Protein backbone atom coordinates (compact mmCIF):
# COMPACT_ATOMS: atom_id res chain seq x y z
CA UNK A 1 0.00 0.00 0.00
CA UNK A 2 1.28 3.45 -0.90
CA UNK A 3 2.44 5.46 2.08
CA UNK A 4 0.60 8.55 3.24
CA UNK A 5 3.83 10.53 3.10
CA UNK A 6 4.39 9.70 -0.57
CA UNK A 7 0.77 10.57 -1.38
CA UNK A 8 1.19 13.97 0.27
CA UNK A 9 4.50 14.76 -1.43
CA UNK A 10 3.29 13.67 -4.86
CA UNK A 11 0.13 15.76 -4.40
CA UNK A 12 2.30 18.81 -3.73
CA UNK A 13 4.45 18.03 -6.77
CA UNK A 14 1.38 17.73 -8.97
CA UNK A 15 0.11 21.10 -7.80
CA UNK A 16 3.46 22.85 -7.52
CA UNK A 17 2.21 25.63 -9.81
CA UNK A 18 0.13 26.84 -6.88
CA UNK A 19 3.32 27.94 -5.14
CA UNK A 20 3.96 30.27 -8.08
CA UNK A 21 0.41 31.62 -7.74
CA UNK A 22 -0.61 30.02 -11.04
CA UNK A 23 -4.00 28.39 -11.50
CA UNK A 24 -2.91 26.01 -14.25
CA UNK A 25 0.03 23.64 -14.51
CA UNK A 26 2.84 24.38 -16.95
CA UNK A 27 2.41 23.33 -20.58
CA UNK A 28 5.39 22.92 -22.90
CA UNK A 29 5.10 23.83 -26.59
CA UNK A 30 7.46 24.93 -29.33
CA UNK A 31 7.21 28.53 -28.12
CA UNK A 32 8.51 27.65 -24.66
CA UNK A 33 11.88 29.43 -24.24
CA UNK A 34 14.60 26.80 -23.93
CA UNK A 35 17.06 29.17 -22.27
CA UNK A 36 14.56 30.00 -19.53
CA UNK A 37 13.78 26.32 -18.95
CA UNK A 38 17.47 25.55 -18.60
CA UNK A 39 18.00 28.42 -16.19
CA UNK A 40 15.04 27.27 -14.10
CA UNK A 41 16.47 23.76 -13.83
CA UNK A 42 19.89 25.03 -12.80
CA UNK A 43 18.43 27.39 -10.21
CA UNK A 44 16.30 24.64 -8.71
CA UNK A 45 19.21 22.19 -8.68
CA UNK A 46 21.45 24.64 -6.85
CA UNK A 47 19.37 24.12 -3.72
CA UNK A 48 20.07 20.38 -3.80
CA UNK A 49 23.70 20.29 -4.92
CA UNK A 50 25.32 20.20 -1.47
CA UNK A 51 27.87 17.41 -1.28
CA UNK A 52 27.69 14.90 1.60
CA UNK A 53 30.47 15.09 4.14
CA UNK A 54 33.68 13.46 3.00
CA UNK A 55 32.74 13.64 -0.69
CA UNK A 56 34.05 15.90 -3.43
CA UNK A 57 33.37 16.79 -7.06
CA UNK A 58 36.53 17.15 -9.17
CA UNK A 59 36.84 17.98 -12.88
CA UNK A 60 37.65 14.97 -15.00
CA UNK A 61 40.72 15.28 -17.21
CA UNK A 62 38.65 14.88 -20.37
CA UNK A 63 37.55 16.94 -23.35
CA UNK A 64 34.63 16.58 -25.76
CA UNK A 65 32.72 15.89 -23.60
CA UNK A 66 33.78 17.43 -20.34
CA UNK A 67 32.73 15.96 -17.01
CA UNK A 68 33.35 15.65 -13.32
CA UNK A 69 34.01 12.79 -10.94
CA UNK A 70 32.10 12.61 -7.68
CA UNK A 71 33.99 10.56 -5.15
CA UNK A 72 34.93 10.10 -1.56
CA UNK A 73 38.07 12.09 -0.85
CA UNK A 74 41.29 10.13 -1.41
CA UNK A 75 39.31 7.21 -2.87
CA UNK A 76 41.47 4.76 -4.83
CA UNK A 77 38.57 2.58 -5.94
CA UNK A 78 38.91 1.57 -9.59
CA UNK A 79 35.18 0.93 -10.02
CA UNK A 80 33.06 3.61 -11.67
CA UNK A 81 29.45 4.60 -12.26
CA UNK A 82 29.05 6.38 -15.59
CA UNK A 83 26.07 8.65 -14.98
CA UNK A 84 23.85 9.98 -17.79
CA UNK A 85 21.90 12.99 -16.54
CA UNK A 86 18.30 13.62 -17.48
CA UNK A 87 16.54 16.73 -18.78
CA UNK A 88 14.66 15.73 -21.93
CA UNK A 89 17.84 15.98 -24.03
CA UNK A 90 17.20 19.73 -23.89
CA UNK A 91 18.33 20.75 -20.41
CA UNK A 92 20.15 19.41 -17.38
CA UNK A 93 23.86 19.33 -16.65
CA UNK A 94 26.55 17.88 -14.46
CA UNK A 95 25.88 20.66 -11.97
CA UNK A 96 22.12 20.18 -11.91
CA UNK A 97 22.54 16.47 -11.16
CA UNK A 98 25.45 16.68 -8.73
CA UNK A 99 23.22 16.14 -5.71
CA UNK A 100 21.49 13.16 -7.32
CA UNK A 101 24.73 11.49 -8.40
CA UNK A 102 26.18 12.04 -4.93
CA UNK A 103 23.30 10.04 -3.43
CA UNK A 104 24.29 7.03 -5.51
CA UNK A 105 27.97 7.43 -4.70
CA UNK A 106 27.06 7.53 -1.02
CA UNK A 107 24.70 4.57 -1.35
CA UNK A 108 27.17 2.37 -3.22
CA UNK A 109 30.57 3.63 -2.10
CA UNK A 110 31.51 3.72 -5.79
CA UNK A 111 32.83 6.79 -7.61
CA UNK A 112 30.82 8.31 -10.47
CA UNK A 113 31.66 10.17 -13.66
CA UNK A 114 28.92 12.50 -14.90
CA UNK A 115 29.51 14.09 -18.31
CA UNK A 116 28.17 17.07 -20.27
CA UNK A 117 26.64 15.73 -23.45
CA UNK A 118 25.54 18.26 -26.04
CA UNK A 119 21.90 19.33 -25.84
CA UNK A 120 19.13 19.78 -28.39
CA UNK A 121 17.77 21.69 -30.21
CA UNK A 122 21.20 23.18 -30.95
CA UNK A 123 22.74 19.72 -31.12
CA UNK A 124 20.21 17.04 -32.16
CA UNK A 125 20.91 13.32 -32.47
CA UNK A 126 23.53 11.86 -32.73
CA UNK A 127 25.49 14.48 -30.75
CA UNK A 128 24.49 13.25 -27.29
CA UNK A 129 25.04 9.61 -28.22
CA UNK A 130 28.47 10.34 -29.66
CA UNK A 131 29.39 12.15 -26.45
CA UNK A 132 28.13 9.21 -24.37
CA UNK A 133 30.27 6.72 -26.26
CA UNK A 134 33.23 9.11 -25.99
CA UNK A 135 32.78 9.37 -22.21
CA UNK A 136 32.79 5.58 -21.89
CA UNK A 137 35.82 5.33 -24.17
CA UNK A 138 37.61 7.87 -21.94
CA UNK A 139 37.08 5.62 -18.93
CA UNK A 140 38.47 2.67 -20.88
CA UNK A 141 41.45 4.76 -21.98
CA UNK A 142 42.13 5.57 -18.31
CA UNK A 143 42.55 1.86 -17.71
CA UNK A 144 39.14 1.25 -16.16
CA UNK A 145 38.00 -2.25 -17.07
CA UNK A 146 34.55 -2.65 -18.66
CA UNK A 147 33.64 -5.05 -15.84
CA UNK A 148 34.32 -2.23 -13.36
CA UNK A 149 31.79 0.15 -14.94
CA UNK A 150 28.02 0.42 -14.50
CA UNK A 151 25.88 2.75 -16.58
CA UNK A 152 23.27 4.72 -14.66
CA UNK A 153 20.87 7.47 -15.67
CA UNK A 154 17.51 9.13 -15.23
CA UNK A 155 14.78 9.97 -17.74
CA UNK A 156 16.32 11.05 -21.08
CA UNK A 157 19.72 10.19 -19.63
CA UNK A 158 18.44 6.70 -18.88
CA UNK A 159 17.23 6.37 -22.47
CA UNK A 160 20.61 7.61 -23.66
CA UNK A 161 22.33 4.99 -21.50
CA UNK A 162 20.29 2.22 -23.16
CA UNK A 163 20.98 3.67 -26.60
CA UNK A 164 24.70 3.78 -25.74
CA UNK A 165 24.63 0.06 -24.94
CA UNK A 166 23.14 -0.60 -28.39
CA UNK A 167 25.75 1.66 -29.99
CA UNK A 168 28.57 -0.17 -28.23
CA UNK A 169 27.23 -3.43 -29.60
CA UNK A 170 27.14 -1.98 -33.13
CA UNK A 171 30.73 -0.79 -32.74
CA UNK A 172 31.87 -4.15 -31.27
CA UNK A 173 33.05 -2.38 -28.13
CA UNK A 174 32.93 -4.16 -24.76
CA UNK A 175 29.80 -3.78 -22.69
CA UNK A 176 29.93 -2.45 -19.12
CA UNK A 177 29.16 -4.76 -16.21
CA UNK A 178 25.52 -3.63 -16.01
CA UNK A 179 23.12 -0.71 -16.35
CA UNK A 180 20.66 0.68 -13.79
CA UNK A 181 18.20 3.19 -15.20
CA UNK A 182 15.33 5.19 -13.75
CA UNK A 183 12.27 6.03 -15.86
CA UNK A 184 14.14 5.61 -19.15
CA UNK A 185 12.72 7.63 -22.02
CA UNK A 186 13.21 4.83 -24.51
CA UNK A 187 10.56 5.77 -27.09
CA UNK A 188 11.03 9.30 -28.39
CA UNK A 189 8.16 8.62 -30.80
CA UNK A 190 5.89 8.43 -27.71
CA UNK A 191 3.74 5.55 -28.97
CA UNK A 192 2.96 3.76 -25.69
CA UNK A 193 -0.53 3.81 -24.19
CA UNK A 194 0.89 5.30 -20.99
CA UNK A 195 1.62 8.55 -22.83
CA UNK A 196 -2.10 9.27 -22.46
CA UNK A 197 -1.69 9.51 -18.69
CA UNK A 198 -1.71 12.74 -16.71
CA UNK A 199 1.82 12.88 -15.35
CA UNK A 200 2.27 14.63 -11.99
CA UNK A 201 5.87 15.57 -12.80
CA UNK A 202 6.43 15.93 -16.56
CA UNK A 203 4.57 18.98 -17.97
CA UNK A 204 1.99 18.39 -20.69
CA UNK A 205 3.57 18.54 -24.13
CA UNK A 206 7.12 18.11 -22.89
CA UNK A 207 7.87 14.69 -24.37
CA UNK A 208 6.46 15.62 -27.77
CA UNK A 209 8.41 18.87 -27.98
CA UNK A 210 11.67 17.56 -26.54
CA UNK A 211 11.50 14.45 -28.71
CA UNK A 212 11.15 16.54 -31.85
CA UNK A 213 14.08 18.70 -30.80
CA UNK A 214 16.25 15.67 -30.07
CA UNK A 215 15.44 13.57 -33.13
CA UNK A 216 15.87 16.50 -35.50
CA UNK A 217 15.67 15.20 -39.07
CA UNK A 218 16.14 11.59 -37.94
CA UNK A 219 13.51 8.87 -37.67
CA UNK A 220 12.21 8.81 -34.09
CA UNK A 221 12.00 5.01 -34.28
CA UNK A 222 15.71 4.66 -35.04
CA UNK A 223 16.88 2.30 -32.25
CA UNK A 224 19.75 4.63 -31.38
CA UNK A 225 17.23 7.44 -30.90
CA UNK A 226 14.58 5.27 -29.25
CA UNK A 227 16.18 2.10 -27.89
CA UNK A 228 12.85 0.36 -27.36
CA UNK A 229 12.96 -0.38 -31.12
CA UNK A 230 16.42 -1.96 -30.91
CA UNK A 231 17.65 -5.51 -30.45
CA UNK A 232 18.82 -5.89 -26.83
CA UNK A 233 20.41 -9.30 -27.35
CA UNK A 234 23.88 -9.35 -25.82
CA UNK A 235 23.34 -6.45 -23.43
CA UNK A 236 24.59 -6.70 -19.84
CA UNK A 237 22.28 -7.18 -16.81
CA UNK A 238 19.71 -4.39 -16.53
CA UNK A 239 17.75 -2.85 -13.67
CA UNK A 240 14.83 -0.65 -14.74
CA UNK A 241 12.90 1.43 -12.21
CA UNK A 242 9.74 3.30 -13.22
CA UNK A 243 6.69 4.83 -11.59
CA UNK A 244 3.22 3.43 -12.16
CA UNK A 245 1.76 6.92 -12.67
CA UNK A 246 4.01 8.35 -15.35
CA UNK A 247 3.68 8.78 -19.08
CA UNK A 248 6.76 6.79 -20.01
CA UNK A 249 5.81 3.70 -18.00
CA UNK A 250 5.35 1.64 -21.16
CA UNK A 251 8.87 2.44 -22.35
CA UNK A 252 10.34 0.53 -19.41
CA UNK A 253 7.82 -2.30 -19.62
CA UNK A 254 8.36 -2.80 -23.34
CA UNK A 255 12.16 -2.64 -23.14
CA UNK A 256 12.30 -5.02 -20.19
CA UNK A 257 10.01 -7.54 -21.90
CA UNK A 258 12.02 -7.34 -25.10
CA UNK A 259 15.28 -7.77 -23.18
CA UNK A 260 14.02 -10.83 -21.32
CA UNK A 261 12.91 -12.45 -24.58
CA UNK A 262 16.40 -11.81 -25.94
CA UNK A 263 17.96 -13.63 -22.98
CA UNK A 264 19.11 -10.53 -21.10
CA UNK A 265 19.05 -10.56 -17.30
CA UNK A 266 16.53 -7.71 -16.89
CA UNK A 267 14.84 -6.65 -13.65
CA UNK A 268 11.83 -4.32 -13.85
CA UNK A 269 10.52 -2.52 -10.76
CA UNK A 270 7.25 -0.59 -11.11
CA UNK A 271 6.53 1.62 -8.12
CA UNK A 272 2.85 1.60 -7.11
CA UNK A 273 1.45 5.12 -7.37
CA UNK A 274 4.92 6.46 -8.04
CA UNK A 275 6.03 9.24 -10.36
CA UNK A 276 8.85 10.02 -12.77
CA UNK A 277 12.32 9.12 -11.39
CA UNK A 278 10.95 8.73 -7.88
CA UNK A 279 14.06 6.98 -6.44
CA UNK A 280 15.99 10.27 -6.57
CA UNK A 281 13.51 11.69 -4.04
CA UNK A 282 15.00 9.43 -1.36
CA UNK A 283 14.82 9.75 1.62
CA UNK A 284 11.71 11.96 1.41
CA UNK A 285 9.34 9.01 1.58
CA UNK A 286 9.75 5.25 2.15
CA UNK A 287 9.05 4.09 -1.42
CA UNK A 288 11.79 6.34 -2.76
CA UNK A 289 14.29 5.15 -0.16
CA UNK A 290 13.47 1.50 -0.84
CA UNK A 291 13.91 2.03 -4.58
CA UNK A 292 17.20 3.87 -4.04
CA UNK A 293 18.46 1.06 -1.82
CA UNK A 294 17.48 -1.56 -4.43
CA UNK A 295 19.35 0.28 -7.18
CA UNK A 296 22.44 0.70 -5.00
CA UNK A 297 22.32 -2.98 -4.03
CA UNK A 298 22.14 -3.95 -7.72
CA UNK A 299 25.16 -1.80 -8.56
CA UNK A 300 27.21 -3.12 -5.63
CA UNK A 301 26.33 -6.71 -6.53
CA UNK A 302 27.41 -6.24 -10.15
CA UNK A 303 30.66 -4.50 -9.19
CA UNK A 304 31.28 -6.22 -5.87
CA UNK A 305 33.95 -8.49 -7.27
CA UNK A 306 36.12 -5.58 -8.36
CA UNK A 307 36.88 -3.87 -5.05
N, C-alpha and C positions, 0 to 999 in steps of 0.2 A: 504494500500500500504506500502511495506517495506521502511523504512527510508534510506536515502542516507548514514547516519552515520553508520547504521548497515551493509549495503552493503560493505562499505569501511573497517570496522573492520573485518568482516568475510573474506573478500578478503585477508587481511594481515594474518589472522590466517591460511587460506588455504595454503598460500605460505610462511609460517614462516621459512621453511628450507632455504630460500634465505638469511635470516639474519645470518645463519651459513655458508654461502658461499657454499651451496650444491645445485646441480641442480635438484635433485630428492627428493621427500618427503620420510619421514621415512617409512620403512616397518618392521613389526614385524614378526619374525619367531621363531622357537624353538632354534635357536642359539643366539637370542638376549639376552645379559647378564642382568639377572634380577636385580642384585645388582646395576648395572650402571643405569638402568631405575629408580629404587627407589631413588638413590642419585640425579638424575636429577629432579625428582618430588619434593624432599625436598628442593633442592636448589632454584627451581623456586618459591615454596610456601613461602620461607623465605622473599621474596620481598613483599608479600601481607599479611603477618601475623600480621601487626600492629593492636593493639587493639584500638577501638574507645575510645574517652575520657570518663572517668567514668565507664569503663568496665574492668573486670579482668578475667584471666583464673587461676583457682585454682585446684590442684589435687583432684580428688574424693577419698574418703576413701573407695576404693574398690580394690579387687584383683581378677585376673582371670575372666574377663579381667580388665585391668587398664583403667583409663579414666580421663578426666578433665571436670570441670563445667565452662562454660563461662556465666558470669552474670554481672549485674550492681552491683557495690560495695555496700555492706550492704543490698542487696536485701533480703527480707523475703518472697518473692512470693513462694507459694507452687506448682505452675504449672511448668511443665518441658517439653521441647522438647528433645526427645531422638534421637540424630543425628547419622546416619549411613554413614560414609564417603565412597567416591568412590575410584576408582583406579584399576578396573578390577579384584578385589579379589587378586591381586598380589602386588600392591603397595598402597601408600597413608597411612595417619596416622592422629592422632589427631592434630599434629603440622602442617601438610600440609594443613589441612582444617580449621585451627583456624580462619583465616580471613573470610572464607565463612560462618562458623557458627555464627561468630560475627555479620555479616550482618543481619541474621535472628533474633538474639537476639535483635539487635537494632530496627529492623522493627516491632517486635511483643511486645517487652518489657518483654519477657518471657525467663527465664533461659534455658540453654541447656547443656545436658550431651553428650559428644562425647567420644566414647570408642575405645580401640585398639583391634579389633578382629584379630585373627591369620590369616596370609596370606599364600596363595598358591605360589609356588608348595610345599613348605615345609609342609604346613598344609592344605591339601585339605578338601573338604566337608566331614563331617559336622562341622569342627572346627569353622568356622566363625559363622555359625548358632547357635551353642551351646553357643558361646560367646555373641551373640546378645540376646538370651533368658536370659542368666545370667545377662546381663546388665539391662534388663527390670526388672528381679526379684529383683535386688539390689535396684532399685528405689522403688519397692513395699515394700521391707523390711525396707526401710527408712521411711515408712509411707506415701509415695506419692500415692494418689488414682489413679486407672486406668483412671478415668474420668478427671484427671488433667494432663494426658500425651498425647502428640502427637508424632507419629513417623515421622521422616523426613530423607531424604537421597538423594544422587545423584548417578546416573549411577549404578555401581555394588552395591553400598550401598543402593540405592533405591530398587534394586531387592532383596537385603538381607532383607530390611524392609518388603517387601511384603511376602517373604518367612517366616519371623518371625511371621507375623500375622497368616499364615496358621499353623505354628508350635504351636502357642499358642492355636489355636482351637483344634488341635490334643491332646494337653496336658490338655484341659479343663481349661486353665488359662484365666483370664479376659482380654478382648481386651482393648486397649487404646481408648481414645476418638475419634481419627481419625488418618489418615496418609496422609502426603503431600510429594509426591515423584517427582523428576525431572529426566527425561530420564531413567526410570528404565530398567535395563538389566534383563528382566524377562524370556528370552528364551536363555539359555546358549547353546542350540543346534543350534541356529542361523538359524531357518527355515523360517523366514518371508521374503517376497519379498523385503522388504526395505533393507535387508542385501546386496543386489546387488548394492546399491547406492554408489557413491563416497562421502565419509564423509569428510568434511573440517577439522574436529577435530580429530577423532579417526584414528590412522594410519592403513593402509591396513594390514590385517592379525591379528590385535590385538585381536578381539573378538574370533576368532578361537583358537588362542594360549592360551589366558587367560582362555577361557572356558574349554579347555582340562586340563589345570593346576588345575583349581578349582574343576571340577567334579571328577578328579582322576579316580578311578576304578568304580565310580557310574554312573548310567544311567543319561544322561544329561536331559532326560525328566521327571525325578523324580520331582514332584511338589515342593519339598523343595529345589531342586537345581534350577529349572526353574518354578517359580510360575505361569506362564501363563498356565501351564498344571494342575493347582490345581482347587479345588472347592472353590470359594470365598464366598459362602453363609455364612452369619453370620458375615462378616467382618464389621468394622466400616466405617463411611464415608471416601471417598478417594478423593484426588485431584491429578491428574496426569498431569504433564507438559512435553511436548516433542517438539522438533524442527521438522519442516517439512522436512528438508534436512539432516537427520541423519539415519544411518543404522538401529538403533533399534527403529525406529518409530513404526513399526508394533507391537512391544512388548507392548507398551502402548495402542495402539488401540485395540488389541485383549484382553488385560486384562480388559480394561474399558468396552468393550462390554460384556464380560463374566460376569463381576461384576454386570452390570445393569440387565442382564437377571436373575441373582440370587437374585435380589431385593436389591442390595447394592446401597447406595447413592454415585454414582461415577461421578466426574466431570473431563472431559478430555479437556485440552487446547493444541491445536497444533499451534505452532508459525509459521506463514507464512515466508518461507525463512530462518528459524532459525536453529541453530546448537545444538549440544550436550550440555545439561545443560546450556542453554543460560541465564536463570534467574540469575545465579551467577555472570554474567558479569555486572550486574547493579552497578552503574548508567552509564555505558559507552555508552549505546545507549537506545533510548526510549522504544523499545520492551522489553529489558531486565528489565528495571525499572518497566514497567507495569506488567510484569510477576512476578517479585519479590513482588510487592505490592499486587497482587492477592493472592499469596501464604500466605503472612503474614496476609492478611485479613481473609483468610480461617482458619488459625491457631487461630487467636484471636476470631473468631466467635465460633469455637468449644470449646475453653477454656474460653470464656468470662465470663461464669457463675461461675468460680472458683477463682475469684480474692481474 
